[in-house]
Amino acid sequence: MSDKSLSIEAAIKKLNIELNEMQSSTIEATKNHNNILLLSPTGSGKTLAFLLPLLGNLKSDIKRTQAMIIVPARELALQIEQVFKSLGSGFKVVCCYGGHPVKVERNSLIEAPSLIIGTPGRLADHLRRKNISVEALTTLVLDEFDKSLEFGFEEDMRFIASELTSLKKIWLTSATEAKDDLNIFKYKIDFHKIDYLRNKVSSKLQLRYLRSEGTDKLLTLFQLLCSIGNESTLIFCNHRDSVERIGDLLYEEGIDHSIFHGGLKQEEREKALVTLRNGSCKILLTTDLASRGLDIPEIRNVIHYQLATTEEVFVHRNGRTARMFADGNVFLLLSATDRFPDYLIDEPCLYELPSGLILPEKSDWTTLYIGAGKKDKISKGDIVGLLIQKGELTKTEIGIIEIYDFVSFAAVKRDKAKTAIKLLKSEKLKKKSVKIDLCR
């Protein structure tokens, strides 16, 4: 048995999982093909499909950067970094993305990591500044590569490709049908294609529509959210200003929600996803930035407040629900004059709103903001200890904890949060005074 298979087997055992068909076939394909194009739906496990064979390729006796993963969004970069660290390989990984301090990244790159994960713009900047050594960099992964090109990163991607002169393996992934004729490389590449997109529409997906009396669909959205109740829900809009405008109106109506789009500061985007993942906020109002790639588990409902412009976007949005063994609901909100989009093969069913609607209940959980993170040497154990010993919370009153470079977030029971904050007001974490408050 080779060192590679041992490394992969050890990682799988550590995660305590069974690989699905797509993951197994991808790992097998990387043994015989240098260039791979993996097509598989959102939520099918593509991250592990390329991280496991990548881990098997890393050599502990090479003290230089050996692999790079390029992604279209900073949240996806952080998500992949967390998964890689969960493998417990001991290989150093550095994450680089816009909105993150360049100085912190530059210092982390001085001692070369085995793996670098990042967005095109920031990686190109580090390469131009000679902060990244590429002599031993032989494996390149372009995750959701077509999305990176859509976002206007083509010039940066072309520059990066020109700098990586020692490449031996190039792996592409996408959740949609994508061309493998990449013009970012100066040479033609033949990719071995692995296609798991044949079942694009889930049979567990219930597709319905609601029609408003006029052109303003906000009342219909409000009524639908009251009908759904306290279930995890994504509401998709086509533009940032629509997200902001509708978010303000939902706030006035007392609907608890978060917003997510590319114009927000990094910490605001992190906070929105954290509160959705830990269950303290059930509704996320978003652009198509959240339609693919991101780790947003157990979404019950997808609402198209504004119709997707293409079938591809429609499929990606719907891919956030009815994943794995769950079922899900998709709602189309139509004005009095809206027509069903041409990409719908079958007309959806009309959704009848029940009478006697009430506001969705708030979650039993809320989220604490903690002004310290990885760079302050803070661990989950440190936070749990503080919340129990000084905040007088029990283990069952503490939920999911997520730690970033300079901030952390902890879910706690809503009815205990204000008392805990008062008790923690003058307390220190790792002998350092830190701000602890409710996420706003």
C-alpha positions in Angstrom: 0.0 0.0 0.0 1.4 3.4 -1.0 2.0 6.4 1.2 -0.7 8.2 -0.8 -3.4 5.7 0.0 -2.4 5.5 3.6 -2.6 9.3 3.9 -6.1 9.4 2.3 -7.3 6.5 4.4 -6.1 8.1 7.6 -7.8 11.4 6.7 -11.1 9.5 6.0 -10.8 7.7 9.3 -10.3 10.9 11.2 -13.4 12.5 9.6 -15.4 9.3 10.4 -17.2 9.4 7.0 -17.9 7.2 4.0 -17.0 8.6 0.6 -19.8 8.9 -1.9 -19.6 7.6 -5.5 -18.5 10.9 -6.9 -15.7 11.3 -4.3 -14.4 7.8 -4.8 -14.4 8.0 -8.6 -12.6 11.4 -8.5 -9.9 10.1 -6.2 -9.4 7.1 -8.4 -9.2 9.3 -11.5 -6.5 11.5 -10.0 -4.2 8.4 -9.9 -4.3 8.0 -13.7 -4.9 11.5 -15.0 -3.1 14.7 -14.3 -5.8 17.1 -15.5 -9.3 16.6 -14.2 -12.6 18.4 -14.8 -15.1 17.5 -12.1 -18.8 18.5 -12.6 -21.0 17.8 -9.6 -24.0 19.6 -8.0 -23.7 22.0 -5.1 -23.7 20.1 -1.8 -22.4 16.9 -3.3 -19.0 17.0 -1.5 -16.6 18.3 -4.2 -14.3 19.9 -1.6 -13.2 16.5 -0.1 -13.1 15.0 -3.6 -10.2 17.2 -4.5 -8.7 17.8 -1.0 -8.1 14.1 -0.3 -6.0 13.4 -3.4 -4.3 16.7 -3.0 -3.3 15.7 0.5 -2.0 12.5 -0.9 0.3 14.4 -3.3 1.9 16.6 -0.6 5.4 15.6 0.5 6.6 16.3 4.0 10.2 16.6 3.0 9.5 19.5 0.6 9.5 22.8 2.6 8.1 24.9 -0.1 4.6 25.6 -1.4 3.4 22.5 -3.4 -0.3 23.3 -4.2 -2.6 26.2 -4.8 -6.5 26.3 -4.7 -8.2 29.3 -6.4 -11.8 30.1 -5.5 -14.1 33.0 -6.5 -15.2 34.1 -3.0 -13.5 34.6 0.3 -16.1 32.6 2.3 -15.3 29.6 0.1 -11.6 30.0 0.7 -12.1 30.0 4.5 -14.5 27.0 4.2 -11.9 24.9 2.3 -9.2 26.0 4.8 -11.3 24.7 7.7 -12.0 21.4 5.9 -8.3 21.0 5.2 -7.3 21.7 8.8 -9.9 19.1 9.9 -8.0 16.4 8.1 -5.2 16.8 10.7 -2.4 16.4 8.2 0.1 18.7 9.9 0.8 20.5 6.6 0.7 24.2 6.8 -2.0 26.1 4.9 -2.4 29.8 4.4 -5.6 31.5 3.2 -5.4 34.8 1.2 -8.4 36.9 0.2 -9.5 40.5 -0.2 -10.6 42.2 3.0 -8.0 40.3 5.0 -4.9 42.3 6.2 -2.1 41.9 3.6 0.5 42.2 6.3 -0.9 39.2 8.2 -0.9 37.1 5.0 2.6 38.2 4.1 4.0 37.2 7.5 2.2 33.9 7.2 3.9 33.3 3.8 7.4 33.9 5.0 7.6 30.3 6.2 6.2 28.7 3.0 3.0 26.8 3.5 2.5 23.5 1.7 -0.9 24.7 0.5 -2.2 28.2 -0.4 -5.9 28.9 -0.8 -7.2 32.2 -2.1 -9.2 34.5 -4.4 -7.6 35.4 -7.8 -7.1 39.1 -7.0 -5.2 38.6 -3.7 -3.1 35.7 -5.0 -2.1 37.7 -8.1 -1.1 40.5 -5.8 1.1 38.3 -3.7 2.7 36.8 -6.8 3.5 40.2 -8.1 5.1 41.1 -4.8 7.1 37.9 -4.8 5.5 36.8 -1.5 4.8 33.3 -2.9 7.5 30.9 -4.0 6.3 28.8 -7.0 9.3 26.6 -7.8 7.8 23.5 -6.2 4.1 24.3 -6.9 3.0 21.4 -9.0 -0.8 21.1 -8.3 -3.4 23.8 -9.1 -7.1 23.4 -8.2 -9.6 25.9 -9.7 -12.7 25.4 -7.5 -15.9 26.8 -9.1 -13.6 28.0 -11.8 -16.3 29.2 -14.2 -17.6 31.5 -11.4 -14.1 33.1 -11.0 -14.2 34.0 -14.7 -17.7 35.3 -14.4 -16.7 37.6 -11.6 -14.2 39.4 -13.9 -11.0 37.7 -12.5 -9.9 36.5 -16.0 -6.9 38.9 -16.1 -5.7 37.9 -12.7 -6.2 34.2 -13.5 -4.2 34.5 -16.7 -1.4 36.2 -14.8 -1.4 33.5 -12.1 -1.3 30.8 -14.7 1.7 32.4 -16.4 3.6 32.4 -13.1 3.0 28.8 -12.2 5.6 27.3 -14.5 6.1 24.0 -12.7 2.5 22.7 -12.8 2.0 19.0 -13.4 -1.6 18.7 -12.3 -4.6 21.0 -12.9 -8.0 20.1 -11.4 -11.1 22.1 -12.2 -14.5 21.8 -10.4 -17.9 23.3 -11.2 -21.5 22.8 -10.2 -22.7 23.5 -13.7 -22.0 22.5 -17.3 -18.7 24.2 -18.1 -16.3 24.4 -21.0 -12.9 23.0 -20.4 -11.3 25.2 -23.0 -9.6 27.6 -20.6 -8.0 30.6 -22.3 -6.1 31.6 -19.1 -3.4 29.1 -20.1 -1.1 29.6 -23.1 -1.4 26.0 -24.0 -4.2 23.5 -24.8 -5.1 21.2 -21.9 -7.0 18.0 -22.3 -9.1 17.3 -19.2 -10.4 14.0 -18.0 -14.1 14.8 -17.4 -16.1 13.4 -14.4 -19.7 14.4 -14.8 -22.2 13.9 -12.0 -24.7 16.6 -13.2 -27.1 14.2 -14.8 -29.5 14.5 -11.9 -29.7 18.3 -11.8 -33.3 18.6 -10.5 -34.0 16.8 -7.2 -37.2 14.7 -7.0 -37.4 15.8 -3.4 -37.9 19.4 -4.4 -41.4 20.9 -4.2 -41.8 23.8 -6.7 -44.6 26.3 -6.0 -45.5 29.9 -6.9 -47.4 32.8 -5.4 -48.8 35.7 -7.4 -49.1 39.2 -6.0 -52.1 41.4 -6.9 -49.9 44.3 -8.1 -46.2 44.9 -8.9 -45.0 45.1 -5.2 -44.3 41.6 -4.0 -43.2 42.5 -0.4 -46.6 41.8 1.2 -46.6 38.4 -0.5 -43.1 37.7 0.8 -44.1 38.8 4.3 -47.1 36.5 4.2 -45.1 33.6 2.9 -42.5 33.9 5.6 -45.3 34.0 8.2 -46.7 30.8 6.7 -43.3 29.0 6.6 -42.6 29.9 10.2 -39.3 29.3 11.9 -37.6 27.2 9.1 -34.2 27.8 7.5 -34.9 29.9 4.4 -32.8 31.6 1.6 -34.4 34.6 -0.2 -32.7 35.4 -3.5 -32.6 38.8 -5.2 -30.7 39.8 -8.3 -29.0 42.9 -7.0 -27.4 44.2 -3.8 -29.7 47.3 -3.6 -32.7 45.0 -3.7 -31.3 43.0 -0.7 -30.7 46.1 1.3 -34.2 47.6 0.5 -36.1 44.5 1.2 -34.0 43.8 4.3 -35.0 47.3 5.7 -38.7 46.6 5.0 -38.6 43.1 6.6 -36.9 44.7 9.7 -39.7 47.2 10.0 -42.2 44.3 9.8 -40.4 42.5 12.6 -39.1 39.6 10.5 -35.8 38.4 12.0 -33.2 37.9 9.2 -29.6 38.5 8.0 -28.4 39.9 4.7 -25.5 38.7 2.5 -24.0 40.2 -0.6 -20.6 41.2 -2.1 -20.8 44.8 -1.0 -20.7 44.0 2.8 -17.5 44.1 4.8 -15.9 40.8 5.4 -16.9 40.7 9.1 -20.5 41.4 8.2 -20.5 38.6 5.7 -18.9 36.2 8.1 -21.5 37.1 10.8 -24.4 36.5 8.4 -23.3 33.0 7.5 -22.3 32.2 11.1 -25.8 33.1 12.5 -27.4 30.9 9.7 -25.1 28.0 10.4 -25.6 28.1 14.2 -29.3 28.4 14.0 -29.7 31.8 15.7 -31.0 33.3 12.5 -33.2 31.3 10.2 -33.7 33.6 7.2 -30.9 34.9 4.9 -31.7 37.5 2.3 -29.0 37.3 -0.4 -27.8 37.7 -3.9 -26.5 34.8 -6.0 -23.2 35.0 -4.1 -24.8 32.4 -1.8 -26.1 30.2 -4.5 -23.1 27.9 -4.7 -19.9 26.8 -3.0 -20.6 28.0 0.5 -21.2 25.8 3.5 -24.9 26.5 4.3 -26.4 23.3 5.7 -30.0 22.1 6.1 -31.8 24.8 4.1 -35.5 24.0 4.0 -36.8 26.7 1.7 -35.6 28.7 -1.2 -37.6 31.8 -2.3 -37.0 33.5 -5.6 -38.1 37.0 -4.7 -36.7 38.1 -8.1 -36.6 35.4 -10.8 -33.3 33.9 -11.8 -32.1 35.4 -15.1 -31.0 32.0 -16.5 -31.8 28.3 -16.0 -28.2 27.8 -14.7 -28.7 30.4 -11.9 -32.1 28.9 -11.1 -30.6 25.4 -10.7 -27.8 26.7 -8.5 -30.2 28.6 -6.2 -32.4 25.5 -5.8 -29.3 23.4 -5.1 -29.2 25.0 -1.6 -32.1 22.9 -0.6 -33.2 19.2 -0.9 -29.6 18.1 -0.4 -28.5 14.6 0.5 -31.5 12.8 2.1 -33.6 15.9 2.9 -36.5 17.4 1.0 -37.1 21.1 0.3 -39.4 23.7 -1.0 -38.8 26.3 -3.8 -41.1 29.3 -4.1 -41.4 31.7 -7.0 -42.8 35.1 -6.2 -44.6 36.6 -9.2 -46.1 40.0 -9.7 -49.5 40.4 -11.5 -47.8 40.8 -14.8 -44.8 38.3 -14.4 -44.7 35.3 -16.7 -43.2 31.9 -15.8 -39.6 31.9 -17.1 -39.0 29.9 -20.4 -36.6 27.6 -18.6 -39.4 26.0 -16.5 -40.5 22.8 -18.2 -43.5 22.2 -16.0 -45.6 24.8 -14.5 -45.3 24.9 -10.7 -48.2 24.5 -8.3 -50.0 27.5 -6.8 -49.2 27.9 -3.1 -52.3 28.7 -1.0 -51.5 31.0 1.9 -53.3 29.8 5.1 -55.4 32.2 7.1 -54.5 33.5 10.6 -50.8 34.3 9.8 -48.4 35.2 12.7 -44.8 36.4 12.8 -42.2 33.6 12.8 -40.9 32.9 16.2 -37.3 33.9 17.0 -34.8 31.1 17.4 -34.0 29.7 20.8 -30.4 30.7 20.1 -28.6 33.9 19.6 -24.9 34.7 18.8 -22.3 36.4 20.9 -19.5 38.4 19.2 -16.1 37.9 20.8 -13.4 40.4 19.9 -10.5 37.9 19.7 -9.6 35.0 17.4 -6.9 32.7 16.1 -4.2 35.4 16.0 -4.8 35.9 19.7 -4.2 32.1 20.3 -7.9 31.7 21.2 -9.3 28.2 21.0 -12.9 26.8 21.3 -11.9 25.4 24.7 -10.9 28.8 25.9 -14.3 30.3 24.9 -16.3 27.4 26.4 -14.3 27.7 29.6 -15.0 31.4 29.9 -18.7 31.0 29.1 -19.2 28.3 31.7 -16.9 29.5 34.5 -17.6 33.2 34.3 -20.8 33.5 32.2 -22.5 30.8 34.3 -23.7 28.9 31.2 -24.0 25.1 31.1 -22.7 23.0 28.2 -26.2 22.6 26.8 -26.7 26.3 26.7 -23.7 26.8 24.4 -24.0 26.0 20.7 -21.7 26.2 17.7 -18.5 28.2 18.1 -16.6 29.6 15.1 -13.2 31.3 15.4 -11.7 33.6 12.7 -8.4 35.4 12.7 -9.4 38.4 14.9 -13.0 37.6 16.0 -15.0 34.7 17.2 -18.7 33.9 17.4 -20.5 31.6 19.9 -24.2 30.5 19.8 -25.8 30.6 23.3 -29.4 30.2 24.5 -31.3 33.4 23.8 -32.8 33.6 27.3 -29.4 33.4 28.9 -27.4 35.7 26.7 -28.0 39.1 28.3 -27.2 37.8 31.8 -24.0 36.1 30.5 -22.9 39.3 28.8 -23.3 41.3 32.0 -21.3 38.7 33.9 -18.5 38.7 31.3 -18.3 42.5 31.0 -15.0 42.9 33.0 -13.6 39.4 32.5 -10.5 38.6 30.4 -9.9 35.9 27.8 -6.3 34.6 27.8 -5.4 37.5 30.1 -6.6 40.0 27.6 -9.7 42.3 27.8 -12.0 41.5 24.9 -15.3 42.9 23.7 -18.2 40.5 24.2 -21.7 41.5 23.0 -24.7 40.3 21.0 -24.2 40.2 17.3 -26.1 43.1 15.7 
